Amino acid sequence: MKVEVEVISKEIIKPSSPTPDHLRTYHLSFLDQISPPVHNPLVIFYSSEPDTKFNIVDISNQLKKSLSDVLTLFYPLAGRAHGNLFIDCNDEGIPYLETRVNCQLSHVIQNPIPSELNKFIPFQVHEVADLSLGVQLNIFDCGGIALGACVSHKIADALSFFMFIKTWAAIARQQDEHIVCPQFVSATLFPPRNISGFNPRTGITKQNVVTKRFIFDASKIEALKAKYSIDNYSQSLESYQKPPSRVEALSAFIWSRFVASTQVKSELAPERLYTIVHAVNLRTRIDPPLPEHSFGNLYRIAMTIPSLQTGEECYGLVRQVRDQVRQIDKHYVSKLQQGSEHLDFIKQSSENFFKGEMVTLSFTSLCRFPLYEADFGWGKPTWVGSPPLSFNNVVVFMDAKSGGGIEAYINMKEEDLDKLEGDNEFLAYVSPHGLK
């Protein structure tokens, strides 16, 4: 059955209080400037039980009022972007859509197809240049609902997005003790710069990239953690490392199977550099550390170029990745604040990307984020899903709702994803319910 979504209303939600004149210009930081001009999407599903049937009119009013209130705290989101320089915090507001969905909520979440989730967000992630936020309330035939939201990556990283959702939900529940005011310090810490010569759109593509969702059960992840712990035992006592985390083990595994299934083994094939990239939160790595409600793009990437000589490349990969992540410390952040050295680095990486000399698989982990705590007053989510991103070779990890498993959304060229899915070792670790 094809899922059809019909828009039944569209309006603009503005902040409940005007933004003061001295806050009308929100300067983008250097890290905002070099972030890609796309939106990060999320869809949160809530099932309506027979004994607690949702009152859609009340929910709609509650969402719109609380959204108006939370926009006074996160005022840049209600403004309009001016190029790659600043947000005009003019309180023009954000689009709020309501839709009717022609099926049961269970039909969507029992067998989620990532591309279908695009129907539940207010606009496509690569389409709107000046809007920072959009919201869509989707109402299913069964009375269940899905809340879709997109936030601009030019202004917010994943943690900022979730802090916004968390605060919005607390306002909707009228629980003032859980309302946290964001701190807008990004442009002060990382002043904007002239980034000419670097295109923030590097890597954005709509061509031939598909997204599939794979579930890895906790038992399989534990097996991978044990497998990649072997490397640690060969180290001396002084350098012994703790076992891999779930994300470390799973990213090492997926990367190794990606390389094994797609690498062209031919003397005639041009030599390509395979790299693994992890997004790293800077808030805890700056001196002094920043609170988690610091708003903006306060992340950087750790790029690892693993050795492919041994044939069992993954045994040392976890250690190599850790070494790179460890280098993102207060000294790294200090250099980053100066900007020029990092700008040269990303320009060179961008050049290598366009030449086809570098093949990168990037990982973003939303594990441990409070995805399933988004209670707006009618209960916690039934499921949280991630619509496709506009990037090739990007993997997004999200916690399964229960059981300690991980859902991996893999965005990849169709022919590469077909090869990965044809890899027996990869499939051996995927849950049979997770081939979507």
LOLUM-694041 format. One record per residue (C-alpha): x, y negated, z negated. Coordinates in steps of 0.001 Angstrom, whole numbers, plus 500000, padded with zeros to 6 digits. Layout:
XYZ/...
//
This chain:
500000500000500000/501410496666501058/501613494088498272/499913490867499316/500168487674497298/497790484756497936/498541481289496570/495376479953494915/496764476727493451/499851474576493542/500682471555491420/503602469564490101/504401469779486377/506156466717484970/507841466223481580/505386465325478826/507606462381477805/509558460114480179/513323460506480354/515070457484478760/516826455127481173/520292455921479818/519786459620480721/518460459073484239/521698460081485974/522970463570485218/526414464002486747/527346467413488078/530530468843486592/533438470168488644/532157473691487919/528652472695489089/530115471237492273/531895474449493239/528914476667492367/526852477915495325/523772475894496398/521278478700495803/518646479494493194/518860482328490694/515518484167490520/513815486234487818/510398487902487540/508976488851484130/506050491287484076/503417491545481314/500865494378481208/497335493661480051/496044496362477733/492288497106477585/492051496054473930/494044492845474474/492843491684477892/494562488488478968/492555485272479178/494102483922482374/492666480422481971/494163480101478483/497500481546479627/497647479166482580/496931476127480405/499391477299477762/502133477804480334/501617474419481981/501500472472478718/504563474201477255/506409473825480579/505712470094480504/507029469941476925/510181471977477567/511055469793480566/511492466848478179/514361468801476564/515772470164479851/515103466907481680/517597467396484580/515476470326485787/512584467943486523/514781465624488610/516082465728492173/519610466537493336/521569463944495279/524145465767497341/526820467479495312/527239464571492903/524370464081490453/520757464764489519/518390461800489546/516396462539486379/513331460758487731/510721463087486174/509293463959489586/508565467389488158/508682470970489354/506375473065491572/504033475376489679/502102477935491736/499399480425490795/498656483471492921/496408486492493163/498044489848493839/496027492541495630/497161495483493513/497713496803490019/500808495624488151/501790499270487614/501976499760491392/504836497235491556/506845498193488477/506637501986488777/508612501895492026/510123498405492245/511403497354495648/513695494333495157/512670492626498410/509009492793497349/509867490755494240/510446487759496531/506669487462496761/506450486611493060/508779483581493059/507826480028494127/510361479702496940/513137481714498528/516479481405496769/518336479746499656/515600477390500909/515197474387498592/518093471969498322/516967469248495939/514681471121493504/516276472491490344/513413474692489140/510202476344490296/507634478545488526/504940480918489810/502249482702487774/501085485876489534/497795487472488500/497221491143489337/493897492940489961/494266494758486637/494612491497484690/498353491868484206/500623488966485089/504122488281486374/505978485057485710/508446484218488477/511040481471488103/513971480145490129/516644477816488760/519299476086490839/522807477488490495/524094473954491143/522982472998487643/522743476170485544/524425479533485067/522600482654483905/522978481918480188/521598478386480688/518640479894482567/517868482305479753/518231479603477099/515632477622479038/513259480636479184/513808481342475479/513076477736474467/510053477516476779/508631480695475219/509200479350471680/507344476131472555/504487478167474064/504272480193470822/504475476945468805/507394478331466811/509446475197466260/512150477029464305/513148478893467500/513350475785469680/516957474974470545/517864471701472217/520392472095475054/523738470344474932/524687468591478164/528479468433477891/529577470129481115/530513467003483094/532364465579480081/534469468721479715/534908469316483459/534676465931485206/533469465921488832/536124465874491554/536603465420495252/536243468998496492/536668468258500205/538173471259501946/536093473725499922/532619474823500992/530461475938498049/528326477896500525/531158480415501038/529705483912500813/526052482913501241/524420484973503953/520998486258504993/522256488488507776/522005492240507423/522269492190503612/519886494487501736/519302494964498028/518655498250496270/518139499008492606/519898501941490982/519314503176487435/522155504648485418/521001506504482317/522829506069479021/524207509630479135/525806509055482543/527294505751481409/528742507466478326/530296510063480634/531903507286482689/533167505581479532/534785508865478480/536220509393481961/537868505975482052/539131506293478510/541642508902479706/543923506099480789/544066504721477275/545553507880475815/548628507535477989/549428504219476361/551686503796473369/550071503278469985/550869499563470103/549061499019473383/546172501436472788/542942499817473899/539402500359472739/537236502509475019/535587500822478017/532312499021477486/529219500089479435/529723497256481924/533464497885482300/532952501585482995/530021501155485362/531609498329487363/534846500330487696/532863503331488926/530763501423491464/533820499577492769/535790502807493211/532955504510495093/532413501390497232/536082501411498267/536130505185498794/533021505139500987/533727502012503069/537510501800503398/538658502338506960/541542504823506907/543290504077510165/546669502701511139/544886500602513760/542534498990511239/543655495588509900/544926495703506337/542351494348503922/542683493406500282/540017494946498029/539252492853494962/536891493158492027/535390490023490525/533656489564487160/531815486466485997/533185485330482611/531425483051480106/533679480114479199/531727478976476141/533582481306473801/536946480728475495/537220476968475221/538856475322472201/536805474612470158/534154477130471314/530849475818472652/527438476919471363/525522479245473666/522926476519474320/525537474394476114/523903473810479495/525503473997482929/527789476262484939/530121477191482118/531538480319483680/534445481305485891/535519484452487636/538202486967486821/539602488390490078/541435491704489919/543404493167492826/543738496822491806/546371499177493097/544954501700495557/548049503879495666/547238506638493200/544004508080494570/542600507934491020/542554504151491047/539851503815488431/541828505211485534/543875502034485406/541193499704486706/539526499004483364/542869497979481888/543697495808484920/540325494051484744/540739493462481006/544131491915481610/542622489474484097/539682488612481837/542081488110478919/543900485469480954/540772483334480909/541680481754477582/541981478235476192/545129477613478265/543292478660481432/540356476388480500/542755473492479910/544156473907483436/540631474262484774/539718470910483237/542492469325485302/540872470876488370/543498470634491122/545172474034490643/541860475884490523/540577474008493564/543641475125495533/543025478714494415/539372478830495511/540228477125498823/542779479874499551/540352482606498479/537698481092500725/540129481050503652/541009484721503084/537293485552502937/536571483928506303/539572485645507927/538203488998506761/541433489733504906/539730490060501531/536871492398500618/535381491425497280/532800493210495152/531456490822492517/529748491806489267/527422489721487137/526169491283483925/522904490166482349/523184492979479804/522758491860476194/520829488822477389/517435488461475660/515458489435478759/512845491402476877/512380488791474144/510490486368476412/507243486280474422/505056483304475364/502316484318472955/500841487359474636/503523489931473880/506928490967475137/507603491884478774/506785495270480234/509587494946482751/511980492291484062/513147492352487674/515688490565489851/514769489544493428/517548489820496038/520384487290496114/521741485580499237/525184487140498908/526969490137500316/528777492524497945/527231491325494690/526090493641491888/523807492443489086/523526494520485905/520434494325483706/519598496352480622/516891498952481041/514038498146478675/514878501083476440/517288503983476107/520571502145476641/520613502560480413/521502499911483010/519692498847486171/522139497850488918/520930495647491767/523393496082494626/523372493459497398/525373494742500368/525434495024504141/523050497755505178/525723499928506781/527938499718503678/525059500490501340/524141503489503487/527718504749503108/527617504209499345/524313506076499101/525866508891501120/528665509278498571/527952512400496536/529999511298493531/528087508013493369/524745509820493573/525791512272490867/525648509462488301/522472507741489523/519199508606487819/516827510406490229/514266507736489275/516705505005490228/517017505421493986/514949502395494986/
//
